[in-house]
Amino acid sequence: MKNKVLVVDDEQSIVTLLQYNLEQAGFEVVTAMDGLAGKQLAETMIPDIIVLDLMLPKMDGIEVCKQLRQQKIMTPILMLTAKDDEFDKILGLELGADDYMIKPFSPREVVARVKAILRRVQIQTINNEVDQTVGYVIEIGNLQIFPDKYEAYFKNQQLELTLKEYELLHYLAQNKNRVLTRDQLLSAVWNYEFAGDTRIVDVHISHLREKIEEDTKKPAYIKTVRGLGYKLEEPKGE
């Protein structure tokens, strides 16, 4: 069965180019020319991944992403933007986009990014099926992670996590007390080299800290190891 890709972009030339290259790579492609239509298709057809332009008529990509995540639709999103604007990129990632690319781009790179994201989702699903068999639960302080359910709890309250936030937290927990570089986290969680842009890791770490730390300026769980990276550890006194 072919993976379904939803492409949402208001430039017909880009839609045609992406559709051709994705279909040549073996994907089934559905397209939309505005944000509202794209959101409705994402809700009804349940694609395997969404390639979503930032600047769209009727509803922009940021709002589409935001509303889908609010509805607990966690389909991976690759965001496209003509803006080399860090604020837009970080905002998109904060709202739950899994990746972004800046126009102009190579259609081959888009296909490669789509494959990488889907490969990561498939690996995570397989790992969770194994975890479910053994009833695997990770407990660190007041944090509990249930890989079989894609769920995490803090002080018995379920955390609202995007797919990437969950995968990052899970990977950190699997490597408890081990210092992980940003490049290692990029490779493990995003499953490819992210053009050397480690800010995506910092954004997701910051977001996780907001959800599990009493004081984000003095984190007890996710520690920064200056000059190296991050590690998740058992908080002192818990």
N, C-alpha and C positions, 0 to 999 in steps of 0.2 A: 504494500500500500504506500502511495506517495505521500510525503509530508506536504501539508498545505501551508502556503505562504500568502499572507494578506499584505499587499503593497498599497499604501495610501500616500498619494502625491498628486499635486494639482498641475504638474508639468507633464503633458502627454508624452514628450520625447523621453523623459526619464522613466515613466511608467512602461513605455514600450521597450526600452533598453533593458530594464530590470526584468520584465516579464520574459523576454526572449532568453536572457542569460540564465535565469532561474529554471525555466522550463528545459533548457538544454542540459542543465545539471540534474534534471530528474524530479523537479518539484512541480506540484500542482499550484497554480497561481491564480488568485482572485484579486481584483483591483478596485480601488475607489478613488474618486477625484476630490473629495472634500472630507473634512474631519468628522462631520456628523454621519455621513454614509459609512465611513471607515469604522466608527464606533459601533454602529448598528450591525455591521457585518462581523465584527469581532465578538459581539454578544451572541449572534445567532449561528454562525458557521463554526465557531471554536477552532480557529486556525492553530497550527503548531507554532507559528512565530509571526510577528507583525513587523513589517518594515514601514516605519512611520515618519513622514516629513514633519518638521517642526512648524513651518509656516503654511497653514492651510486655510481655505475659506470655510465659513460657517462655524468651525470649531478648530482651534489650533492643536498641534500635536501634544503640547504640554497638558492641555485640558482633557484631551482624549485619554492620555496616559493616566492622569489623575482620576478620572471617572471610572475607568476600567479597574484600577487598583482598589478604589472605594467599594466596588461591587465584588471584590475578591476574585476578579478574573486575572489570573497570574500568568497569562500567556507571555512568553518572552518578547521583549520589544527592542528592536534595533532602530534608534532614532537617527534621522537624517537632518542635517541643518546646513544652510548656506552661510550661516553666521559663524565666524570664528570668535564666538562670545562665550567666555568661561562661565558667566552667570547662567546662560541658557543651558549649557551642558550640565552644570552641577545641579540646576533645578530639575532638569529632566531625570538625572540619576537619582536625586532625592525622592522623586515621585514614583520611581520604580522602573525606569527604563534600564535595560540590561547592558546597553552598549550605545555608542553614537559614532557617526561618521560625518565628516565635513565635506560638502560639495565644493569643487567637483571631485568625484571619486572614480576609481576603476570598478566596473561592474564585476570583474573577477574577484576583487577584494570584498565586495558585498556578498557574493556567493560564499566566499571563504568564511566570512564572519557568521553568516547564517548557519553554515555547516558546523562551525565551532560551537555556537550557542546550542544548537540542537544536540550535538554530541555530548555536551556537558549535561544537558537535561536528561538524556538517555542514561548516562553513567550514573547520575544521581538517583534515577528511578530504580536502576538495577541494584545499587547499593542499599537503597531503602527496602527493597523486597527481601534482600538478605537479612537486613537488620530486623525486619518484621518477623522473620522466621525464628529468630533467637530472642525476641522481645527486648531488643536493645534500647537502653535508656542511658543518657549521659547526665550525670548530676555533678554540678560544681557550685558550691555554696547554695544560694537560693535559686540558682539557674537549673532548669531541667530541659533537656532536648530529647524529643521523641522522633527519631529519624523515620519510623514507619508511617508517621502521620504528617511529616513536614511541619511539625509544631514545636514551639519552644515556650516555656513558662518561666516567669520570674515572680517569686513570692506567691506562687499558685495562681497568678494571673497570666492568661495567654497573651503573648506578645504579637503585635500586628507587624509582621515582617514581609518584605518583598522576597521574591525568590532568591535574589542575589544576597540580600541581607541574611536570610536563613542559611544559605550555603556557606557564606563567609563565617558566620557564627559556628556552624557545625564543624567546619574545617579547623578553626581555631581551637574548638573544644576537643577535637580528635587529637590535636597536637598540644594538649595542655602542658604549660610550663616550658614549651619550646619556643625559642625566638624565631619568628618567620619574617623574612624580608618582604618588602612590598612586591618585588619581582616574583618571589615564590608564591605569594598570595594571588597575584595576577595569573600566573601559570596554572595554579590549582583550581581557582574558582572561576576564572574566565576562560581557562583552557587554551589560551593563545597569548602571544606577545601583544600587549595593548599599545603598540607604537611607543613604548617607553613612558607612557603617561600614567604615572603611579597615583595621580590625584584621584582617580576613580576608587582606589583602595582607601585613601584618606577620607573621602566623602562617606563611604559605607561604614568605616570604623566610627566616624563621628555620629552617624545616625544610630548605630548599635549602642553606643555609649549613652545617647539620650534615652534609650529604652531600658537599660539595665544598670546604669550607674546612679547612685545617690547624688554624687557631685562629679560632673563631667570634667571639672578642672583637676580633680584628684581621683582618678578612676581606681576602683578596687579590683575590677575584673580584667579589663583589657588595658594592659600596660604598654606604654611607648618605650621602646628601648632605643635611646638616642643614637642616631647614626646607623642603626641596623633595621629595626622594623617594629613588630608588635608581638605580644604574647598574651594568652589568656591564662590566668592563674586563679587558684583558690584564694578568695579574699580573706585577709587576716581577721580573726575574731568571729568567723562564721562557721 
